[in-house]
Amino acid sequence: MNIVQLRNATLVIEVGPYRVLVDPMLARRHALPSLRWLDGQHQRNPIVELPVEADDCLATATHCLITHCRKGHFDHLDRAGVCWLRERQLPVICSPDDADYLQKRGLNVQPLQAGTKAQPFLGGQIRMVPCRHGRGAVGRLMMHGVGYLIEWPGEPSLYLAGDTILTDEVRALVSTQQPDISVVPAGGARFDLGGEIIMGIAEVTQFSRLARGIVIANHLEALNHCPVRRDELIHAMRCVGVSDRVRIPADGERIVVPG
């Protein structure tokens, strides 16, 4: 299995004959609105271009997997991503909650069934894991989406956390299932008001202490409401002694995970 980090939450899972594109935000730099306005943070998004590796990587995609996309979550599926998927009619796997939204945009939607039980997925199985996209008043306004636990025969188990803070459900999953690989949002995203709506340094640290497998941190240095930098996250992981298991890839980097 290979995992290619493209930008923010957008990545490609390469396993067997499949190339699964996750949460495609494909817009050019500064083509999307700002997500913060105060304290000089009002630059438009994304704040970086896609890496040069993106074109070749996208050209091989066979399927798309969406964690969430409604209520303005362009950082997981933007207009450019919708157009790209519609032109190619790639199968788009999503939660039942997102199916109507995506079908109305002309995509080839293959929704999962409701619930958290394992379901067939590209020769393996997948199960949805609840997300919690923030706490308090901000959290009540957010569309929370799902994460996914994916298992293929002969391959490492993979947990895509989606946009979530570190909840009791996430703690329970990583403690009991111990995925071989976990991809977690680490940017500490927050709006002008309210607290973090995804994991930041403290919660990624806690998650990485619970997990025995490889932890891949993304959602970094691509959006103006994600203040966590790669260098400070690397430093934090070294300080707590988990840097040997935590990967913090650059955009365009391919992580090779032995089967």
C-alpha positions as CSV (number, residue, x, y, z in Angstrom):
1,M,0.0,0.0,0.0
2,N,1.1,3.5,-0.8
3,I,-0.5,6.7,0.4
4,V,0.2,9.9,-1.6
5,Q,-0.4,13.2,0.3
6,L,-1.6,15.8,-2.3
7,R,-2.8,18.8,-0.2
8,N,-4.8,19.3,2.9
9,A,-7.1,16.3,3.3
10,T,-6.7,15.3,-0.4
11,L,-4.7,12.1,-0.8
12,V,-4.6,8.9,-2.9
13,I,-4.6,5.4,-1.6
14,E,-2.7,3.0,-3.9
15,V,-3.6,-0.6,-3.1
16,G,-3.6,-3.5,-5.6
17,P,-5.4,-2.4,-8.8
18,Y,-7.1,0.5,-7.1
19,R,-6.2,4.2,-6.7
20,V,-8.7,5.8,-4.3
21,L,-8.8,9.6,-4.4
22,V,-9.9,11.0,-1.0
23,D,-11.7,14.4,-0.5
24,P,-10.5,16.2,-3.7
25,M,-10.0,19.9,-3.2
26,L,-8.5,20.7,-6.6
27,A,-8.8,24.5,-6.9
28,R,-5.9,26.7,-7.8
29,R,-4.2,28.7,-5.1
30,H,-6.3,31.5,-3.7
31,A,-9.4,30.5,-5.8
32,L,-11.6,29.8,-2.7
33,P,-12.8,32.1,0.1
34,S,-10.9,32.8,3.3
35,L,-12.0,30.9,6.4
36,R,-10.7,33.6,8.9
37,W,-10.8,37.3,8.8
38,L,-9.3,38.7,12.0
39,D,-5.7,39.0,13.2
40,G,-4.4,39.3,9.6
41,Q,-5.5,35.8,8.6
42,H,-7.8,36.8,5.8
43,Q,-5.9,35.4,2.8
44,R,-7.9,33.3,0.3
45,N,-7.7,29.5,0.1
46,P,-6.0,27.3,-0.6
47,I,-2.8,29.0,0.4
48,V,-0.6,26.7,-1.7
49,E,-0.9,25.1,-5.1
50,L,-1.3,21.4,-5.7
51,P,2.1,19.7,-5.9
52,V,3.6,18.9,-9.3
53,E,3.0,15.3,-8.7
54,A,-0.8,15.8,-8.6
55,D,-1.5,15.5,-12.3
56,D,0.1,12.1,-12.7
57,C,-1.4,10.9,-9.5
58,L,-4.9,12.0,-10.4
59,A,-4.7,10.4,-13.8
60,T,-4.5,7.0,-12.2
61,A,-7.5,7.4,-9.9
62,T,-10.1,4.6,-10.1
63,H,-12.5,5.6,-7.3
64,C,-13.2,8.5,-5.0
65,L,-14.0,8.4,-1.3
66,I,-15.7,11.4,0.4
67,T,-15.7,11.9,4.2
68,H,-18.0,15.0,4.1
69,C,-18.8,17.8,1.7
70,R,-22.0,19.7,2.6
71,K,-22.4,23.0,4.4
72,G,-19.5,24.8,2.8
73,H,-16.8,22.2,3.3
74,F,-15.0,23.1,0.0
75,D,-11.8,21.9,1.6
76,H,-12.9,18.3,1.1
77,L,-14.8,18.7,-2.2
78,D,-14.6,22.0,-4.1
79,R,-16.1,23.0,-7.4
80,A,-13.0,22.0,-9.3
81,G,-13.2,18.6,-7.7
82,V,-16.9,18.2,-8.6
83,C,-16.1,19.1,-12.2
84,W,-13.2,16.7,-12.4
85,L,-15.3,13.8,-11.0
86,R,-18.3,14.6,-13.2
87,E,-16.2,14.6,-16.4
88,R,-14.6,11.2,-15.6
89,Q,-17.7,9.6,-13.9
90,L,-15.4,7.9,-11.4
91,P,-17.4,5.9,-8.8
92,V,-17.8,8.2,-5.7
93,I,-18.3,6.3,-2.4
94,C,-19.8,8.4,0.4
95,S,-22.0,8.2,3.5
96,P,-25.8,8.1,2.9
97,D,-26.1,11.6,4.2
98,D,-24.0,13.0,1.3
99,A,-25.5,10.9,-1.5
100,D,-28.3,13.3,-2.6
101,Y,-26.0,16.3,-2.5
102,L,-23.5,14.5,-4.8
103,Q,-26.1,13.0,-7.1
104,K,-27.6,16.4,-7.8
105,R,-24.2,17.5,-9.1
106,G,-24.1,14.7,-11.7
107,L,-21.6,12.4,-10.0
108,N,-21.5,8.6,-10.2
109,V,-22.5,8.1,-6.5
110,Q,-22.3,4.7,-4.8
111,P,-23.4,5.5,-1.2
112,L,-22.6,3.2,1.7
113,Q,-25.5,1.8,3.8
114,A,-26.3,3.6,7.0
115,G,-24.7,2.3,10.2
116,T,-21.3,1.4,11.5
117,K,-21.1,-2.2,10.5
118,A,-18.5,-3.4,8.0
119,Q,-19.6,-3.3,4.3
120,P,-17.9,-4.6,1.1
121,F,-15.4,-2.2,-0.4
122,L,-13.1,-2.9,-3.4
123,G,-12.3,-6.5,-2.5
124,G,-12.1,-5.7,1.2
125,Q,-14.4,-4.0,3.7
126,I,-15.1,-0.6,5.1
127,R,-17.0,0.8,8.0
128,M,-18.0,4.3,8.9
129,V,-16.7,5.9,12.1
130,P,-18.5,9.0,13.5
131,C,-16.7,12.3,13.5
132,R,-17.1,15.3,15.8
133,H,-16.2,18.5,13.9
134,G,-15.7,20.8,16.9
135,R,-17.2,21.4,20.4
136,G,-19.7,23.8,21.8
137,A,-21.7,26.3,19.8
138,V,-19.3,26.0,16.7
139,G,-19.6,22.2,16.9
140,R,-23.4,22.3,16.9
141,L,-23.3,24.3,13.6
142,M,-20.9,22.0,11.8
143,M,-21.6,19.1,9.4
144,H,-19.7,16.3,11.1
145,G,-19.2,13.7,8.4
146,V,-17.6,10.3,8.9
147,G,-14.2,8.6,9.0
148,Y,-13.5,5.2,7.6
149,L,-11.8,2.1,8.8
150,I,-10.8,0.1,5.7
151,E,-9.4,-3.4,5.6
152,W,-8.1,-5.3,2.6
153,P,-6.8,-8.9,2.6
154,G,-3.0,-9.0,2.9
155,E,-2.8,-5.2,3.4
156,P,-2.4,-3.0,6.4
157,S,-5.6,-1.8,8.0
158,L,-6.3,1.9,7.4
159,Y,-8.2,4.4,9.5
160,L,-9.1,7.7,7.7
161,A,-10.2,9.8,10.6
162,G,-11.9,12.6,8.6
163,D,-12.5,16.0,10.1
164,T,-12.8,15.2,13.8
165,I,-11.5,16.2,17.2
166,L,-10.4,13.4,19.6
167,T,-13.6,12.0,20.8
168,D,-14.4,9.0,23.0
169,E,-15.5,7.2,19.8
170,V,-12.1,7.9,18.1
171,R,-10.2,6.9,21.3
172,A,-12.2,3.6,21.5
173,L,-11.6,2.8,17.9
174,V,-7.9,3.2,17.9
175,S,-7.6,1.5,21.3
176,T,-9.6,-1.6,20.4
177,Q,-8.9,-1.9,16.6
178,Q,-5.3,-0.6,16.6
179,P,-5.2,0.2,12.8
180,D,-1.9,-0.4,11.1
181,I,-2.1,3.1,9.6
182,S,-4.2,6.1,10.8
183,V,-4.5,9.3,8.8
184,V,-5.6,12.2,11.2
185,P,-6.3,15.9,10.7
186,A,-3.6,17.8,12.5
187,G,-3.9,21.5,11.5
188,G,-5.8,22.7,14.6
189,A,-8.3,24.5,12.4
190,R,-10.4,27.1,14.0
191,F,-12.6,30.1,12.9
192,D,-12.4,33.6,14.3
193,L,-14.6,32.5,17.2
194,G,-14.6,29.2,19.1
195,G,-12.1,26.4,19.6
196,E,-10.4,23.9,17.4
197,I,-12.7,22.0,15.0
198,I,-10.1,19.3,14.2
199,M,-7.2,17.8,16.1
200,G,-4.3,20.1,16.8
201,I,-0.9,19.3,18.4
202,A,-2.2,18.3,21.8
203,E,-4.8,15.8,20.4
204,V,-2.5,14.4,17.7
205,T,-0.1,13.7,20.6
206,Q,-2.7,11.9,22.6
207,F,-3.9,10.0,19.5
208,S,-0.3,8.9,18.7
209,R,0.3,7.7,22.2
210,L,-2.9,5.5,22.0
211,A,-2.0,4.1,18.5
212,R,0.6,1.4,18.1
213,G,0.7,1.7,14.3
214,I,1.8,4.4,11.9
215,V,0.1,7.8,12.2
216,I,0.0,10.1,9.2
217,A,-0.8,13.8,10.0
218,N,-2.3,15.9,7.2
219,H,-4.6,19.0,6.9
220,L,-1.4,21.1,7.3
221,E,-0.2,24.4,5.7
222,A,-2.9,24.5,3.1
223,L,-5.8,26.5,4.6
224,N,-5.7,29.9,6.3
225,H,-7.7,28.6,9.4
226,C,-5.2,25.8,10.1
227,P,-2.3,27.4,12.2
228,V,-0.3,24.3,13.0
229,R,3.0,24.1,11.0
230,R,4.8,20.9,10.1
231,D,8.0,21.9,11.8
232,E,6.3,22.5,15.2
233,L,4.4,19.2,14.9
234,I,7.6,17.3,14.1
235,H,9.2,19.0,17.2
236,A,6.2,18.0,19.4
237,M,6.3,14.4,18.3
238,R,10.0,14.2,19.1
239,C,9.4,15.6,22.5
240,V,6.9,12.9,23.5
241,G,8.9,10.1,21.9
242,V,6.6,9.0,19.1
243,S,8.3,10.5,16.1
244,D,9.4,7.0,14.9
245,R,5.7,6.2,14.2
246,V,4.4,9.6,13.1
247,R,4.7,10.7,9.5
248,I,4.2,14.3,8.5
249,P,4.4,14.3,4.7
250,A,5.0,17.2,2.5
251,D,2.5,17.8,-0.3
252,G,3.3,15.4,-3.1
253,E,5.1,12.9,-0.9
254,R,4.4,9.2,-1.3
255,I,4.5,7.0,1.9
256,V,5.2,3.3,1.2
257,V,3.7,1.0,3.8
258,P,4.8,-2.6,3.7
259,G,2.0,-5.2,3.5
